[in-house]
Amino acid sequence: MDNGWGRPSTYIECFDWLMAPYPHGGDPLTDGDPSKAPDVINNSWGCPPSEGCTLDQLAAIEPAVNAADAASILVVVSAGNNGPGCGTILHPPAIYPRSFAVGATTSADQLASFSSRGPVNYDGQILRKPDVSAPGQSVLSAIPGDMYGTLSGTSMAAPHVAGVAALVLQAEPGLRGDTAMLKAILQATADPLISFVCGGADVDGSPNNLFGWGIVNARRAIESLTQTGFLSGYVTDEPGAALKGALVTARDRQGVVRGTTTTDAQGAYSLRLAWGTYRVEVYREGYRTALAEPIFVVGGQTSTHSFRLQPQSPPPPTDTPTPTPTATPTPTATPALPQIPLWLPLLRR
């Protein structure tokens, strides 16, 4: 950063260094060491058009974000301070699907007026953002001069989320490398806040385009690691009629079956599962098998997923060869014998 001024190339260079740190002045290709990469990074910056992220360059930094996420680094980012209007999450990296964007709340658990809102219109997709929220107004902060002061902004909120993620990883080191499951835990254990403002909300008002899934909750996130979770939903046919007796099977990432059940008369099913990532299959005679993955089950929470089964297509007709007709010989005509009336002998008398 040049006194707080960035550009796409320097932001990409930062991601490059974070994924494989190298000494100052070193060669990234030969001196980079991925073993020193962090598990979580916090990004309290945005790249506006004035820094080079113009409309034709909006996607320039996304490959670096995706690469970091694929390298098992949770990319936590500030949603931005362009509120209170809808659709004000405008700049990279908050607009990218794989970045974990954070909104700012007040001490009264309301959204801070400055916190940017969704939805995000990016690359032909309408994304619900932010992903979660955290305290970001009048937050006690360290400031230059070896002092403390209160600061406000989504830059104050995002570090809360990075900190909760670090606590979860410390409690369960097996989650290192699984950013998708880590995101699912942070979302499912957040304290939901209902809102239908800015559209895009779930049917019950959470998640939404103001708070995302809600305010992160460190205690619930940690406690979820010692609890089982639930997966429930409905199975219907294509028009929406309930299908009774459908077999629902949940397999873990190794393909091991961890739970099975059948649907009831209303087409409902429920499975009790250990927290984790699953592939779910639904089978019923006369219908095509339905598959869904990944499905995330979080301890102490209920995940939902419903299925619509399509009828099994009848097999295509088999072409039966028509036998080649063979010539049937016409029988030779035999002259008919004269018919002698039975009463002829009587005439001879």
RAMOJO-V660518 format. One line per field, one symbol per residue. burial: # if it has 24 or more other ideal C-beta (glycine too) atoms within 12 Angstrom, else .. A space follows every 10 residues. Layout:
burial = ???
//
This chain:
burial = .....###.. ##.####### .......... ......#### ########.. #.#....### ##.##..##. ########## ###..##### ########## ######..#. ##.####### .#....#### #######.#. .......... ########## #########. .#..#..### ########## ###.#..#.# #....##### ########.# ##.##...## #######... .##..##### #......##. #.#...#### #.######## ####..#..# .#..###### #.#######. .......... .......... .......... .........
//
